[in-house]
Amino acid sequence: MNYPIFVVLLVLIYKCQSKCVMYDACANLSPLYKGQSPFESRWQNCEHNGEPKPIDNRHIFEMYKKLCPSLYNGDEEQALCCSANQVRILVKSISEAEAIIGSCPSCYFNFRNFWCQITCHPDQHRFVQPIEYKLLETNNFTHLLHEYEKAKHSYDLDYYPNYDYEEEEAAAQSKPKKMAYVVSKINVYMSREYLTGLIDSCKDLKLYGSDALQGFCGVPAKQCTPEQYGYNMGLVVEQNPFKMNFILNQTQEKMLPIHRTRINDTQIKEETGDFLIKPVMPKYFMCNESYQFGNLDYGSKCSCKVS
């Protein structure tokens, strides 16, 4: 089929642009009281149809490089689809999984990379598409974290350089509450091969004699399939801030119609648009493989049968 030249040009421009579909932790889903850690709530990301941005906090950027080495491209000003707050939340969340699967470096790396791709990839719009938005009151994660750490006498200047908290608090009290659309459900277009590799790298891992993978897949390791893993991680696990549909049968780059729903207090609005989708196929390592990025060694081989 011959397409008009302007259509071809639009597709080429779209393919060359890095874009995000969501950005920053801007709405907490459960109430937070004074002195309570913001990590105790789940945070949803604001709708963001724009370019990725550099992380402007050096300490947090170093955390990102360690957490997501396969995404780091060597640029110290790398633009990403995750903010400093999202990296903080991701590090905190993934550290909880380390106690379960951290004994096998490749399994743990694949699990981390799974979330790094969805959260931070600069071409997020190519394989993550929101299908539901909700209008919610926004909140300031950085300020809440400062208040919590100040109360606990654990204030870390490296986390919050040049941040005027008194000014921020005064401004917050004087302004009306801000409402914004947050992302509450997404489609994730991911290679089935990648999820198969992730599962295979973890399926023989044992924790106190039980399948370590079962907590992530929802069924015994031998019954875990990419579809079951995606279903459990995306729609069953309650710790996730939004629901995820994993689309694994899409293998080629293709324009697809995406149906979206916007929900607020008074109405539900439906909208549909065409988007160029390319399923993500990240690097993965098997359980008996060590892995390196550049001159950094991130772990030795494991036996695949760790008790």
PyMOL commands that set and color helices and strands:
alter all, ss='L'
color gray80, all
select helices_A, chain A and resi 5-16+38-40+58-67+84-101+105-120+124-126+141-151+165-174+192-202+214-217+221-223+226-236
alter helices_A, ss='H'
color red, helices_A
select strands_A, chain A and resi 20-28+43-50+53-54+79-80+128-137+179-189+206-207+210-211+243-247+254-263+268-277+292-293+296-297
alter strands_A, ss='S'
color yellow, strands_A
deselect
rebuild
show_as cartoon
